Amino acid sequence: MAQPAAVILAGGDGRRLGGLDKPGLRVGDRSLLEIAIAAVRGGLPDPTVVVVGPFRQLPDDVVQVREDPPGGGPAAAVAAGVAALPNPEPGVLVAVLAADLPGITAGVVNRLAAVLSSSRSGGDPTGGAVLVDPSGHRQYLAGVWRYSELSAAVGRRPGWAGAALRELLAPIEVIEMLGSEQETADVDTPADWRRWQS
């Protein structure tokens, strides 16, 4: 079986958090980035993990890359992460997570992978499975994708700096999986962060 992979977005400037390093914020004894890494490592069998963003002290087996240009936005970061995957096979599953999801777990990643693995659409595999929050919004940075679909989407244009993430990922046919408020919550503002400290 092809080895799965994960791309974790750990960039951004945390403007709405007063410039704090979002992936480095801690919930209990773990940073948000550590929570994301644990979710993909527990939810997928022995994945290759790529972290996109400023270079950090991370385990030696984590691949670290920067988007082009640095600060180019989430679509550029996804593109850089996909490009950094070492020798992926077309059918490999790739988890794509933001490093600001304090409630993401291995169980969520495993469920997304299982739903995608078992899916067919008109005889062809579906391209991805994403969490949907309780209000019905797709969480594109909490999903599992087929490498072939991700790489084809990235290849639709020469660069993704400044582009909307939806422009990159929305054309891929996905399965929506309802997530709880906790599973889909992200940390964007000081109020968000305070809720996770109580």
C-alpha positions in Angstrom: 0.0 0.0 0.0 1.2 3.5 -0.9 2.6 5.4 2.1 0.3 8.3 3.0 1.4 11.8 3.6 0.5 15.0 5.3 0.9 18.7 4.6 0.6 21.0 7.6 0.3 24.7 7.1 2.2 26.5 9.9 2.8 30.0 8.4 0.8 33.2 8.5 1.6 36.2 10.6 -1.1 36.0 13.2 -2.3 39.6 12.6 -5.6 39.1 14.4 -3.7 37.6 17.4 -1.4 40.6 17.6 1.4 39.0 15.7 1.7 35.9 17.9 3.1 32.7 16.4 -0.2 30.8 16.0 1.3 27.3 15.5 3.4 27.8 18.6 0.5 28.6 20.9 0.0 25.9 23.5 -3.1 24.0 24.6 -2.1 22.1 27.7 1.4 20.7 27.2 1.3 20.8 23.3 1.6 23.5 20.7 -1.0 23.8 18.0 1.6 22.5 15.5 2.3 19.5 17.7 -1.4 18.8 17.9 -1.6 18.7 14.1 1.4 16.5 13.7 0.0 14.1 16.3 -3.3 14.0 14.5 -1.8 13.0 11.2 0.7 10.5 12.7 -2.1 8.8 14.7 -4.7 8.9 12.0 -2.6 7.7 9.0 -0.2 4.7 8.9 3.4 6.0 9.0 2.8 9.2 7.0 5.5 11.4 5.4 4.9 14.8 7.2 5.7 18.1 5.5 5.3 21.3 7.5 5.1 24.6 5.5 6.2 27.8 7.2 9.1 29.3 9.1 11.7 26.7 10.1 11.2 25.4 13.6 12.7 22.8 16.0 10.8 19.7 14.8 11.6 16.0 14.7 14.3 15.1 12.1 11.8 13.1 10.0 9.6 16.1 9.4 10.2 17.8 6.0 10.2 21.6 6.4 9.6 23.9 3.4 8.6 27.5 2.8 5.9 28.7 0.5 7.0 30.9 -2.5 7.1 33.7 -1.7 7.2 33.4 2.1 3.9 34.8 3.3 2.3 34.0 0.0 -0.9 32.6 1.5 -2.5 29.2 2.2 -2.9 28.2 -1.5 0.8 28.9 -2.1 1.6 26.9 1.1 -0.4 23.9 -0.1 1.3 24.0 -3.4 4.7 24.1 -1.7 3.8 21.2 0.5 2.6 19.1 -2.3 5.7 19.8 -4.3 7.9 18.7 -1.3 6.3 15.3 -1.0 9.1 12.7 -1.8 8.2 10.4 -4.7 4.4 10.1 -4.0 2.3 7.6 -5.8 -0.8 8.9 -7.7 -3.2 7.1 -5.4 -1.6 8.1 -2.1 -3.8 9.9 0.5 -2.6 13.3 1.7 -4.0 14.9 4.8 -3.9 18.7 4.6 -4.3 20.5 7.9 -3.9 24.0 9.3 -1.7 24.3 12.4 -4.4 26.3 14.2 -7.0 23.5 14.9 -6.8 22.8 18.7 -9.5 20.2 18.5 -8.2 18.1 15.6 -7.5 14.5 16.5 -6.2 11.3 15.0 -9.7 10.0 15.0 -10.9 12.8 12.8 -8.0 12.2 10.3 -8.7 8.5 10.3 -12.4 8.9 9.6 -11.7 11.3 6.7 -9.2 8.9 5.2 -11.6 5.9 5.6 -14.5 7.8 4.0 -12.3 8.9 1.1 -10.7 5.4 0.6 -14.1 3.8 0.3 -15.6 6.4 -2.0 -16.4 6.2 -5.7 -18.2 8.7 -7.9 -19.5 7.4 -11.2 -16.8 4.7 -11.0 -14.0 7.2 -10.4 -12.5 7.8 -7.0 -13.6 11.0 -5.3 -10.8 13.6 -4.9 -11.1 14.5 -1.2 -12.9 14.4 2.1 -13.2 17.5 4.2 -14.7 18.4 7.5 -17.8 20.6 7.5 -18.5 22.7 10.5 -21.9 22.8 12.2 -22.9 25.8 10.2 -22.3 23.9 6.9 -19.0 25.5 5.8 -16.3 23.3 4.3 -13.1 23.4 6.2 -10.6 22.9 3.3 -7.7 22.9 5.8 -9.1 19.9 7.7 -9.2 17.3 4.9 -7.7 14.3 3.3 -7.1 14.3 -0.5 -5.9 12.0 -3.2 -2.4 13.0 -4.3 -3.3 12.8 -8.0 -6.1 15.3 -7.5 -4.1 17.7 -5.4 -1.1 17.7 -7.8 -3.4 18.3 -10.8 -5.0 21.2 -9.0 -1.7 22.7 -8.2 -0.6 22.3 -11.8 -3.5 24.4 -13.1 -1.4 27.5 -12.8 2.3 28.4 -12.5 2.0 30.0 -9.0 -0.5 30.4 -6.2 0.8 33.4 -4.3 -2.0 35.5 -3.1 -4.7 33.2 -4.5 -7.7 32.1 -2.5 -7.5 28.6 -1.1 -11.0 28.0 -2.5 -9.7 28.7 -6.0 -7.2 25.9 -5.6 -9.3 23.2 -3.8 -12.9 23.9 -4.6 -12.7 22.4 -8.2 -11.9 19.0 -6.6 -14.9 16.8 -6.0 -15.1 16.1 -2.2 -17.1 14.2 0.3 -18.3 16.3 3.2 -18.0 14.9 6.7 -19.8 16.7 9.5 -17.5 17.7 12.3 -18.3 18.9 15.8 -17.8 22.5 16.9 -14.7 21.4 18.7 -13.2 19.4 15.8 -13.7 22.3 13.4 -12.7 25.2 15.6 -9.7 27.3 14.7 -7.8 30.0 16.5 -7.9 33.3 14.7 -8.6 35.9 17.4 -7.7 36.5 21.1 -11.3 35.5 22.0 -10.8 32.1 20.2 -7.6 31.5 22.1 -9.2 32.4 25.5 -11.9 29.8 24.9 -9.2 27.1 24.8 -7.5 28.2 27.9 -10.4 27.6 30.3 
